[in-house]
Amino acid sequence: MLKQKIDIKLFQKICPQQIQFIKLLQLPGHMLKKRINEELEINPVLDCDNIYDTENNEEYNFKNYNEEYQQDIDNSNLYYQYNSLNYKKGENNVDISNNKSHSIYTDFYDYLYQQLEIMNLNYKDNIIMRNLIGNIDINGYLHRSLLAIIHDISLKENITCSQDDINRCLSMLHKFDPPGIGARNLKECLLIQLINNYSDNPKKSIELAILIIDKYFYELYNKHYSKLENKLSCDSNFLKLVIDEIVKLNPKPGNSILDKNIIKKSDIIIPDFRIINLDNKLRITLNDNNYPSLKINNFYIQIMQKKNSIKMNKKNDNDTINFIKNKIDSAKWFINAINQRKLTLINTMQAIIQYQYKYFLTGNDIYLKPMILNDIALKTNMDVSTISRIANNKYVETDFGIFKLKYFFSEGINTFKGEKVSTKKIKKILKLNIINENKQKPLSDNLLANKMKKEGYKIARRTISKYREQLKIPIARLRKKY
């Protein structure tokens, strides 16, 4: 038998405007501009100024704080202004490594094609060579199988290409500058370079280097030097000369083609924030100078102002007014959401700087404090999920480099004194210990853990191993220098 009953339930419902704001908040700066342009296209009421409006810009400056960086800082001790980044044309494309402006690379493949053009090859060989070059990656390697390239040439070019044909063309490619281009693995890359060096300077050390790479690559890779001495019947001094010939080679020949000021499109970083240290005063700027300054079109405002004085008898008139009203409401909300996003980002970045103030003054990882999302959420009175969305896909430019916002968040471990230090600081100290070790007797993970304990850091051997792997540092045996 069916029964009816009344249940009372409490639940939260996010309105469409909140969902849209969350989406705007998590967008990085370069994607926000695209989103604004989309809104301008779909909402005829929304308008923008061609010239960015700077009258209401504010700029956030941080005065010097006292020695106690852990304490919360009262807003009354700060002076805030907000200012847009005033990059000159081209300065938005910032390399994460050296913090300079760059253009998108084209020279990598152009340089190879230029060498191809002066060879005066027949049509078939020219097509094969172009397909080989087109499959080379940015480091100069040819990782695609020759069989797959033969198949491509057959389908796309309608040319029959034999194994001999492609091997002959690959041999020609291996003679291109710089040596090593078109190699299919590291071993082949090093061999090509050594053979090229030997043709210019037929030394015994280069001859033995070729033999080592060709026949004893495994022993070299694992630094079994005593085995190499026995196999080559040479003493340690001469083996060192041979290894020096190998060390001078370039494992990524493609990098030598690229100008240091030219990078891939995918490597271009547009920072969302910029922090400048002016006489120990930190200034935050938000990179939004390329965003259109939004407003509501005056034409539609005037229509709404005059609607009461107009006698509307037709249904179409009412529909038009309602349409304009809805679009104006939507435009107002969108403008407010953009402004709210701006304020939320600045408040979050401000809290991060307050928490990591000494780091932003020096750029030294040693001063990075343990900081989790909840720490910033408490400082800003925001939800942890909001801080997470802001930290995702956002970059900050400093005087010492460009970093993901997530970089400044890390867990902490306790010292023997009861203090909590950032895992980034631990990794920095670990790296310094490895840099300063005796390279003839590098420290094992167990010895590194003992050394760290003597320095006051409570850390287990397995944690040392984990951090070392995260730092991409090999085990002790592979760090040994001959």
Buried (B, 14 or more C-beta within 10 A) or exposed (E): EEEEEEEEEEEEEEEEEEEBBBEBBBBBBBEBBEBBEEBBEEBBBBBBEEEBEEEEBEBBBBEEBEEEBEEEBEEEEBEBEBBBBEBEEEEBBBBBEEBEBBBEBEEBBEBBEEBBEEEEBEEBBBBBBBBBBEBBEBBBBBEBEBEEBBEBBEEEBEBEBEEEBBEEBBEBBBEBEBBBBBBBEBBBBBBBBBBBBBEEEEBEBBEBBBBBBBEBBEBBEEBBBEBBBEBBEBEEEBBBBBBEBBEEBBBBBBBEBBEEEBBEEEBBBBBBBBBEBEEEEBBBBBBBBBBBBBBBBEEBBEBBEEBEEEEEEEEEEEEBBEEBBEBBEBBEBBBEBBEEBBEBBBBBBBBBBBBBBBBBBEEEBBBBBBBEBEBBBEBBEBEBEBBBBBBBBBBBBBBBBBBBBBBBBBEBBEBEEEEEBBBBBBBBBBBEBBEEBEEEEBBBBEBBBBBBEEEEBBBBBEBBBEBBEEEEBEEBEEBBEB
